[in-house]
Amino acid sequence: MTDDPKPDRAAPLGDLGPGTRQRRQLRFRALDIAWTALFTVLALWGVTAAVGALRGDTAWAYSAVAGLLLAGALGLRLSLPRRQIRE
């Protein structure tokens, strides 16, 4: 018998009821995923608009708007205080 550092089964998450540590972690993780999705969509929109503008398919305004929204979202994200999860 050997001690495997990776067990076959992960430990259960525990209760996700109101006020539990796991519930707070789930909320912050969901917010991080939402911010990441927003940045990804805005960055992809900006790149595709810029490529389209270079090809003559679309106006430069779409690329500029995407860049402004991306900069605004990034500024907002950096200005928000970082919430710490107390264990």
N, C-alpha and C positions, 0 to 999 in steps of 0.2 A: 504494500500500500504506500502510495506517495502522496505528499501534500500538494494538491493542485492549486496554484494561486487563483485560478479562475474556476469557481464552482459551477456545477452543471445548471443550477437554478439560482436565479437572483433572489435576493431578499424581497419580501413584499413591500410595497410602497407605504403601507400603513393607512390610517384613517385620513380621508380627505375632507373631513367635516369642517364646519366653520371654526375659525380661530386656531387651527392646527398649523404647525410649521410647514408641512407639505402643501397646505392650501396657499400660504403666502408665497412659497417658492414657485408654485404653479402659476400664480398671478404674474409674478415678475418675469418668469420664463416666457409666458404668453406675450407680455409687452415687448420683450427683447425680440421675439420672433416677428411681431408686427412691425417694429422699427426696421428690422433687417429686410423684410418684404417690401416696405415702402422705399427704402434706399435702392433696392435692386430694381424695382419697377421704374423708378425715376431715372436711374442710371441707364437702363436699357432703352427707355424712351428717348433720352437725350442722345445716346449713341445712334440709334436708328434714325432719329430726325436729322442729325448731322450728316449721316451717310446719305440719306435721302436728299438733303439740301445740296450736297456735293454732286449728286447725280442729276439734280434738277427736278426731282419728283415732288418736293415739298418746299415750304418756305423756311427761312432761317428762324422765323419767330417760334416755331415749335421747339427747336433746339434751345433757343434762349430761355423760353418759359420753363422747359425741363431743367435747365441748369439753375435757374433762379429758385425753383421749387426744391431742388436737391440741396442747394446751399442753405435755403431757409430751414429745411427739415434737419440738416446737419447742425446748424447753429442752435436750433431749438433743443436738439438732443444733447448737445454739449453744455448748454446753459442750465438744463434741468439738474437739480441736485441728485446725486447718486444715492439711491436708497439701499441701505444695508439690512440684510436679514439677520436678526438676532436669533441665536439658537437657544 
